[in-house]
């Protein structure tokens, strides 16, 4: 099955979202808003997990050879 050309662009967008959430979490922590910092740190982690498992979520076969 041929991969869509939008997948690399989607990876870039998700990576930008991870960087934004992580940066905003740090900024919020330094600005004495720990609740907002924790929420955005969780969002960054969730996006990271999503990006890590994107091929499996989209149904593409694994590139690893075991």
C-alpha positions as CSV (number, residue, x, y, z in Angstrom):
1,X,0.0,0.0,0.0
2,X,1.4,3.4,-1.0
3,X,1.7,5.9,1.8
4,X,0.0,9.3,1.5
5,X,2.1,12.4,1.0
6,X,0.3,14.0,3.9
7,X,1.8,11.7,6.5
8,X,5.2,13.5,6.7
9,X,3.4,16.8,7.0
10,X,1.2,15.4,9.8
11,X,4.4,14.3,11.6
12,X,5.7,17.9,11.3
13,X,2.5,19.4,12.7
14,X,2.4,16.9,15.6
15,X,6.1,17.6,16.4
16,X,5.3,21.3,16.4
17,X,2.5,20.7,18.8
18,X,4.8,18.7,21.1
19,X,7.3,21.5,21.1
20,X,4.7,24.1,21.8
21,X,3.0,22.1,24.6
22,X,6.4,21.3,26.2
23,X,7.6,24.9,25.9
24,X,4.3,26.3,27.3
25,X,4.5,23.8,30.2
26,X,8.0,25.1,31.1
27,X,6.9,28.7,30.8
28,X,3.8,28.1,32.9
29,X,5.8,26.4,35.6
30,X,8.2,29.4,35.7
31,X,5.3,31.8,35.8
32,X,4.0,30.0,38.9
33,X,1.0,28.3,37.3
34,X,1.6,24.6,38.1
35,X,-1.8,23.4,37.1
36,X,-1.5,24.7,33.6
37,X,2.1,23.4,33.4
38,X,1.0,19.9,34.3
39,X,-1.9,20.0,31.8
40,X,0.4,21.0,29.0
41,X,3.1,18.5,30.0
42,X,0.4,15.8,29.8
43,X,-0.7,17.0,26.4
44,X,3.0,17.0,25.2
45,X,3.4,13.4,26.5
46,X,0.1,12.3,24.8
47,X,1.1,13.8,21.5
48,X,4.6,12.2,21.8
49,X,2.9,8.8,22.3
50,X,0.6,9.4,19.4
51,X,3.6,10.4,17.2
52,X,5.6,7.3,18.3
53,X,2.7,5.0,17.4
54,X,1.5,6.8,14.3
55,X,2.3,4.0,11.8
56,X,0.4,1.4,13.9
57,X,-2.6,3.8,14.4
58,X,-2.8,4.3,10.6
59,X,-2.5,0.6,10.0
60,X,0.9,0.6,8.2
61,X,3.1,-2.5,8.8
62,X,6.0,-2.2,11.1
63,X,9.4,-1.3,9.5
64,X,11.3,-3.3,12.2
65,X,12.6,-6.7,11.3
66,X,12.5,-9.1,14.3
